[in-house]
Amino acid sequence: MSLKDFLDNKPLFYKEIDYTRMPKAWESVKKHFSLPKIIHIVGTNGKGSSGRFLAYFLYKSGFKTAHYTSPHILDFNERIWINGKNISDELLEKSHEKLLSVLDPFFQETLSYFEYTTLLAMMAMQDNEYVILEAGLGGEYDATAVFDNILTLCTVIDYDHRDFLGNSIKEIARTKLNAAQKSLIIGEQQYLEVYAEAEKIKLEKNIEVYLYNHFLTNDELILFGRFIRKEKLPSFLYKNLTLSLSAVKFLGHSVDVGKIEGISLFGRCQKIADNVTVDVGHNPLAAKVLLEHFKGKRIVLVYNSLKDKEFSLILKILKPVVKRVEIISFEDQRVAKKEDIIKVLNDLSLEFCDFQKINEKEQYLVFGSFLVVESFLKVFNEK
């Protein structure tokens, strides 16, 4: 069975997660794998860009490097980046066949979409020197946490996925940071509880814990800021860059930001046209950084949301820069009811309509999730 047909038979979303399934599956097949040096990334926002900064730098430094991220926007191959480009269809199918040959039929049937694709990615990436693994949901119980790693990076932690992770920053930080195995670098945080939980875990697990600025000089921090401005990247990516390059120095390599010039961060506050910016964020923290990014401007927001996201708070945060909301539709069992979004828009006195097409005289932000950006790009790319 082809990979596409195999994955089409697996649900993308589960109301409950069996946290014992992935560890058991990995235990059953790990003798068939040869693991490279793995850097695991946890956090709420910024995992994808931090991972790509790090992977791109190591690759440009001459190391065979792979990066596993999720979800994808247009093409599944986006999830597995190897030495500068997305994985080929040929290597995907070859890795799929090899994994099926060693994986018990019970696990072939019961593993979730993300669990299976995580094993698939590791099968495809194991010949590299470094692999950057981005956690999908949470930390210690995430499918990516079963592999032995040499370093854990933690991006900013905020409220998200409360049904699975907890209702307090302390609870969320605990499950994310508990993924750390040997060494942990903490990126800049907005809640002191994150640092407190890191200190507890340091003592409980007897691991090394560092703040990102432990490895960087003031001159390097200034240089990184200049790089962000030179490359015309959103200012909020500065924090992700500093965390990634802290990891570079932890690994024993010198930092030369010239090695990541021209990097493309697809879907991360990315301008795809003079008047169109797309961002795959989907939570209040992402909305806050976009509010700062568009401060002083008036934009048309192309938006929709999954029902489990805090779309009322997100729209309230973005309201000061929003001229009008255009609701874009997409197919998914988790999509919010349109009438619920309309009620919020009415309560906030925000003008709205259905999305039809882009007006070249106005500035647009496409925001809400990977699914929103995917739906928009399918229309936009047909122009």
C-alpha positions in Angstrom: 0.0 0.0 0.0 1.4 3.4 -1.0 2.1 5.9 1.8 -0.7 8.2 0.7 -3.3 5.4 0.8 -1.9 4.1 4.1 -2.1 7.6 5.8 -5.5 8.3 4.3 -6.8 5.4 6.5 -5.6 7.1 9.7 -7.5 9.8 11.5 -5.6 13.1 12.0 -7.3 13.9 15.3 -8.0 11.9 18.5 -10.2 13.0 21.4 -8.0 10.8 23.7 -4.4 9.8 23.2 -2.8 6.5 24.3 0.6 7.6 25.6 1.9 4.1 25.9 1.4 3.1 22.3 4.4 5.0 20.7 6.9 3.9 23.3 5.9 0.2 22.8 6.0 0.6 19.0 9.5 2.2 19.2 10.8 -0.5 21.5 9.6 -3.2 19.0 11.6 -1.7 16.1 14.5 0.3 17.5 17.0 -2.4 16.7 16.4 -1.6 13.0 17.5 2.0 13.5 20.8 3.8 13.9 20.1 7.1 15.6 22.1 10.2 14.7 22.6 13.1 17.1 19.1 14.3 17.9 18.1 17.8 19.1 14.5 17.9 20.3 12.5 21.1 20.3 9.5 21.7 22.6 7.5 24.8 23.4 4.3 26.6 22.3 5.3 28.8 19.4 8.5 29.1 17.4 9.4 25.5 17.2 9.3 25.4 13.4 11.4 28.5 12.8 13.9 27.7 15.6 14.3 24.2 14.1 14.8 25.5 10.6 17.4 28.1 11.8 19.4 25.4 13.5 19.0 22.8 10.8 19.9 25.2 8.0 23.0 26.5 9.9 24.3 22.9 10.5 23.7 22.0 6.9 25.5 25.1 5.6 28.3 24.3 8.0 28.9 21.0 6.2 27.0 18.6 8.4 24.4 16.1 7.0 21.3 17.5 8.7 17.6 16.7 8.7 14.6 18.5 10.2 11.2 17.0 11.1 8.4 19.5 11.5 4.6 19.4 11.4 2.0 19.8 10.2 2.5 20.5 6.5 0.8 23.2 4.4 0.5 22.0 0.8 2.6 18.9 0.6 3.4 16.1 3.1 7.1 16.2 2.0 7.4 19.6 3.8 7.5 17.7 7.1 10.9 16.1 6.3 13.7 18.4 5.2 17.0 16.8 4.4 20.1 18.7 3.5 18.5 21.8 2.1 15.3 20.4 0.5 12.1 18.6 1.2 12.3 14.8 1.1 11.7 13.2 -2.3 8.7 11.0 -3.1 11.1 8.2 -3.9 12.8 8.2 -0.5 9.4 8.6 1.3 8.1 5.5 -0.4 11.3 3.5 0.2 11.3 4.5 3.9 7.6 3.6 4.2 8.2 0.1 2.7 11.2 -0.5 5.0 9.2 0.6 8.1 6.3 -1.6 7.2 8.7 -4.6 6.8 9.8 -4.3 10.4 6.7 -2.9 12.2 4.2 -5.4 13.6 0.8 -5.3 11.9 -0.8 -4.4 15.3 1.2 -1.1 15.4 0.7 -0.5 11.7 -3.1 -0.5 12.4 -3.1 1.3 15.8 -0.4 4.0 15.5 -1.9 7.4 14.9 -1.1 9.5 11.8 1.5 11.5 13.7 3.0 8.6 15.5 3.5 6.6 12.3 4.9 9.6 10.4 7.3 10.3 13.2 8.7 6.7 12.9 8.7 7.1 9.1 10.6 10.4 9.4 13.3 8.8 11.6 13.6 5.9 9.2 14.2 8.4 6.4 16.5 10.7 8.3 18.7 8.2 10.2 21.7 8.5 7.8 22.3 12.1 8.8 24.7 13.4 11.4 22.2 15.7 13.0 18.4 15.4 13.2 16.2 18.3 14.6 12.9 16.9 15.9 10.0 19.2 16.5 7.5 18.0 19.1 3.9 17.9 17.8 1.9 18.2 21.0 3.3 18.7 24.5 6.6 17.2 25.4 7.3 14.2 27.5 4.4 12.2 26.0 4.9 13.3 22.5 5.8 10.8 19.8 9.1 12.6 19.2 10.1 12.1 22.8 10.8 8.3 22.5 14.2 8.8 20.8 17.4 9.3 22.7 18.6 12.9 22.2 21.6 14.9 23.1 19.8 18.2 23.7 16.4 19.7 24.2 15.5 23.3 23.2 12.5 25.0 24.7 10.9 27.9 22.9 8.4 30.3 24.5 5.7 28.6 26.5 2.1 29.9 26.6 -1.4 28.6 26.9 -2.4 26.2 24.2 -4.0 22.7 23.9 -5.4 23.1 27.4 -7.5 19.9 27.1 -4.3 17.9 26.8 -1.7 19.9 28.6 -3.4 21.6 31.5 -4.9 25.0 32.5 -1.9 26.6 34.1 1.5 27.6 32.8 3.0 25.5 35.5 1.2 22.4 34.2 2.0 23.1 30.6 5.6 23.9 31.3 6.0 20.7 33.3 4.9 18.4 30.5 6.9 20.2 27.9 10.1 20.5 29.9 9.9 16.9 31.2 10.9 15.8 27.6 14.4 16.9 28.5 16.8 13.9 28.8 20.4 15.2 29.2 20.7 18.9 28.5 18.1 21.6 28.2 18.4 25.2 26.8 15.5 27.5 27.7 14.6 30.3 25.3 13.4 33.7 26.6 10.1 33.3 28.4 7.3 35.6 29.5 6.2 33.6 32.5 8.5 33.1 35.5 6.8 29.7 36.2 8.6 28.3 33.2 12.0 29.0 34.7 10.9 27.7 38.1 9.7 24.4 36.6 13.0 24.1 34.7 14.9 24.4 38.0 12.8 21.7 39.5 13.4 19.3 36.6 17.1 20.1 36.7 17.2 18.7 40.3 14.8 15.9 39.8 16.4 14.5 36.7 20.0 15.6 37.3 20.3 17.2 33.9 22.1 20.4 32.6 19.8 23.4 32.2 20.9 26.6 30.6 19.4 29.9 29.6 19.9 30.8 25.9 22.1 33.8 26.8 24.5 31.6 28.7 26.3 30.7 25.4 26.1 34.1 23.6 28.1 37.2 23.9 26.6 40.7 23.8 28.3 41.3 20.5 26.7 38.1 19.0 23.3 39.2 20.3 23.7 42.6 18.6 24.9 40.8 15.4 21.8 38.6 15.4 19.6 41.7 15.6 21.3 43.2 12.6 20.9 39.9 10.7 17.1 39.9 11.3 16.8 43.5 10.0 19.1 42.8 7.0 17.2 39.7 6.0 13.9 41.6 6.5 12.6 38.9 8.9 9.9 39.7 11.5 11.4 41.0 14.7 9.8 38.3 16.8 12.0 35.7 15.1 15.0 37.2 16.9 14.2 35.1 20.0 14.1 31.9 17.9 17.3 32.7 16.2 19.1 33.3 19.5 17.9 30.0 20.9 19.0 28.1 17.8 22.4 29.6 17.7 22.8 29.0 21.4 22.4 25.3 20.5 25.1 25.7 17.8 27.5 26.8 20.4 26.4 24.1 22.9 27.3 21.6 20.2 30.8 23.0 20.0 30.5 24.9 16.7 31.3 28.6 16.1 28.6 30.9 15.0 28.6 32.7 11.6 25.2 34.1 10.8 26.3 34.5 7.2 25.6 30.7 6.9 21.9 31.3 7.2 21.5 34.2 4.8 18.6 33.7 2.4 16.9 31.2 4.6 13.2 30.7 3.8 10.7 30.1 6.7 7.6 29.0 4.8 4.4 30.1 6.5 6.0 32.0 9.3 4.9 35.7 8.9 5.9 35.3 5.3 5.3 37.8 2.6 4.2 35.9 -0.5 3.2 39.1 -2.3 3.7 42.8 -1.8 0.3 43.0 -0.1 -0.1 39.5 1.3 1.4 38.0 4.5 0.7 34.4 5.6 1.2 33.0 9.1 0.4 29.6 10.3 -0.1 30.7 13.9 -3.3 29.7 15.7 -3.1 30.9 19.3 -3.2 34.1 21.4 0.6 34.2 21.6 0.9 34.2 17.8 -1.8 36.9 17.6 0.2 39.1 20.1 3.4 39.0 18.1 1.4 39.8 14.9 -0.3 42.7 16.6 3.2 44.1 17.3 4.4 43.3 13.8 1.5 45.2 12.1 1.3 48.0 14.7 0.2 51.3 13.2 -1.3 49.5 10.1 -4.8 48.5 9.0 -5.0 45.1 7.4 -7.6 42.8 6.0 -7.6 39.6 8.1 -8.3 36.4 6.1 -9.4 34.1 9.0 -11.0 30.9 10.2 -10.4 28.7 13.2 -10.7 25.2 14.7 -13.3 25.0 17.3 -10.9 24.2 20.1 -8.9 27.4 19.6 -9.4 30.6 21.5 -10.7 32.5 18.4 -12.6 35.0 20.5 -9.5 36.1 22.4 -7.4 35.9 19.2 -9.7 38.3 17.3 -9.9 40.6 20.3 -6.1 40.8 20.3 -5.8 41.6 16.6 -8.8 44.0 16.5 -6.6 47.2 16.7 -4.9 46.5 13.4 -7.9 44.9 11.6 -9.8 46.8 9.0 -12.1 43.9 8.0 -12.2 40.1 8.5 -12.8 37.9 5.5 -13.8 34.4 6.5 -12.2 31.6 4.5 -13.8 28.2 4.5 -12.0 24.8 4.7 -13.0 21.2 5.2 -12.2 19.6 8.5 -14.2 17.9 11.2 -12.7 20.3 13.8 -13.6 23.6 12.1 -15.5 26.1 14.2 -19.1 26.8 13.4 -19.3 29.9 11.2 -22.1 31.3 13.3 -19.9 31.2 16.4 -17.2 33.2 14.7 -19.7 35.7 13.3 -21.1 36.2 16.8 -17.6 37.1 18.1 -17.1 39.5 15.2 -20.4 41.2 15.9 -19.6 41.4 19.6 -16.3 43.0 18.7 -17.9 45.3 16.2 -15.6 44.0 13.5 -16.7 44.3 9.9 -16.7 41.0 8.1 -17.6 39.1 4.9 -16.7 35.9 3.1 -13.3 35.7 1.4 -13.5 35.9 -2.3 -10.3 37.3 -3.8 -7.4 39.6 -3.1 -7.7 43.4 -3.8 -4.3 44.6 -4.8 -5.0 48.0 -3.1 -5.3 46.5 0.3 -2.9 44.7 2.8 -3.8 41.2 3.8 -2.8 38.9 6.7 -3.8 35.2 6.2 -3.9 33.7 9.7 -5.6 31.0 11.8 -3.8 27.7 11.2 -2.0 25.6 8.7 -5.4 24.7 7.3 -6.3 28.3 6.7 -3.1 29.1 5.0 -3.4 25.9 2.9 -6.9 26.8 1.8 -5.8 30.4 0.9 -2.7 29.2 -1.1 -4.8 26.9 -3.2 -6.9 29.9 -4.3 -4.0 32.3 -4.5 -1.8 30.0 -6.5 -4.5 29.5 -9.2 -4.2 33.2 -10.2 
